[in-house]
């Protein structure tokens, strides 16, 4: 299902459009003859890369538009204008991690003072298996329920599956430096299908 969501984002990338706010709430799933089909919605802050005309969100805008939990570091730091296809790849990696682990795979941010107007910082991405292990350490019943919903015998079994099959893909998709990520959503979809 996530690979098919990557295909949908890749279709936008193929026509030089980046979404800039990929998150589970912006991926609707409908039933069709071949199974489930994801539909990407809410292109409200999307950007056409080849468009030289006026934009609702110009390339040099410094606003932190988007959803912090799924946002790549360059978007958080410099705003939506810096985003490219690899920014959507980052968000898709976070979606994959969240769907598999039952929680957005991020470390808790360091405590810091902030003004009333500042957005709260989000922690650095982590492996989905580590995110689930953190839940298991503080709330074993919740971790067991997550495993059960994923048709796994235990949280430990789910953590091992995540460690072997999901963590490496999420790590590459959510690399801090965009050049270390999959180049686009199609490459991520291929990795999901062959991994």
N, C-alpha and C positions, 0 to 999 in steps of 0.2 A: 504494500500500500504506500509506503514512504517512497519507494522507487517510482511509483506511478505519480506521486505528488512532485517528485523531482522532474519527471517527464513534462508535467504541466508547466512548471517553472522554466524548464529548458525551452519550451515552446515560446514563452515570453522572451527569453534570452535570445532565441533565434531571430527575433525581430527587433533586437536591441532595446528591450524594455527590462528594467530591473524593478523588482517589487518593493524592496526596502522595509517590509514589515511582515515577513513570513513568521507565523506562529500558529499553534493548533487552532485557535479561534478563526483564523483566516483560511483554513482548509476544511471545506465541507465535504462530506462523503455521501455519495448516493449509490443506490443499488442499480445495477444494470445487468444485462444478460451474462456478461463475462465475470461477474462478481461485483466488487466494490470499486467505485471510481471517485477519486478525489477531484474536487473543483477548488481552484484558488480564487479567493474573493478579496475585496477591499484593496483596490489599486489606488487608494486615495493619495499616497505619497510616492507612487511609482514614478519612474523617470525614463523617458525615451533618450537613449544615449546619443542617437544621431540627430535628434531634433535641435535645430538652431533657433527655433522660435521661442517666444516667451513661455515660461513654465510657472505652474503654481508653486513648485518648490525648486528654485533655481539651483544650479550646480554649486554656487558658492554660499548657499545658505548654511548657517552654523547651528541651526536649531537641532536639538536632539529629538527629532520626530521618530516615532517607532516605539517598540516595546522593549524595555531594558533587558529583561531576562533572556531574550532571543537575539539581542542586538550585538553585532560584532564590535570589537574595540575601536576600530577606526570610525565607526558611526557614532559611538558614544563620545569619543574624544573630539572629533572634528565636524560632526554633523552629517546630514544625509547627502550633502553634495559630494562627498568623497567616495560614496558607495559605487561598487561595480558588481559584476556577476558573482564574484567571490564573496561579497557581503551576503547575498542571498544563500550561497552555499553554507556559510557559517550558520545562518538562521535555520536552514534545513537540518544541519548537523545537531543543533540544539533541540529541534523538534524530534528527531530520531532518538536522541538520548532521553528526552522526557517521556516519549511514548513507551520506550523499552524499560526504563527504570522507575517510572511512576512519579518522577520528580524532575524538575529542570536541573540538569547536571552542572551545578555551579557551587563553588565553595562559598562559605559565608564571607562577606567582605569585612575587612578590618574596620573596627569602630573608629569613626572620625567625626569631628564636629562638622556640622553643616548648617547653612543658613535655612531659613524658612522657605526660600525660593528655590533652593537647589534640589535636584532629583536625588533620591538615595542611590548610592553606588551599588552595583551588583558585583558579586564575586567572580573570580576567574572561572572559566569552564573547567570541569574535571571529568574524569571517566564516569560513564553511567554506573558501572559496577561500584565505584567509590561512593557516588551519591546514594545508591541503594544501601551500601554498607553503613553509611552515616545514619540513615533512617533505622536500619536494623539495630544499631547500637543504642539509639535513644528510644525507639518505639518498635520492638520486635513484632507486635501484633499487626501494626500497619505494614511492615515489610512483608510479613506472611500473607496479608491480604493482597498486596500488590502482586506477589508471586502467584497466588491462586488465580487472580484475574488474568494472568498471562499463561495460565494452564501449566504452571511449574509446580513441582512437589514441595519446594521450600524456597525461602529467600536465598539460602546458600546456593542452591542449584541454579537459580536465576542469575545470581551474581557471577557464577562461573561461566554461564553461557554468555553473559554480557562481556565479561573479561576477554573471552576468546573471540567472539564474533562481532560485537558491536563497538567496544572501546576503541579498537584501532581505526575504524571508519570515522567515528565521532572525533577522535583526536586529530585526524588529518583535516576533516571538514571544519573544525573549530580552532585550527592553529591561529596563534596570535597574529602572525604576519600573513597577510593575504597571499603572498607568493608561495607559501607553504601549504595552501589549501588545494582542494580539487579546483581546477580552472573554471568549471561551470557546473550547472546542475546536471547536465547530461553525463559528465564524468562521474559525479557522485552516484547517479542512478546505475551506471555500469558497475561501479564498485559494490553497490548493494546487491546487484543481481549475480555477480560472480564470486562474492565473498562468502 
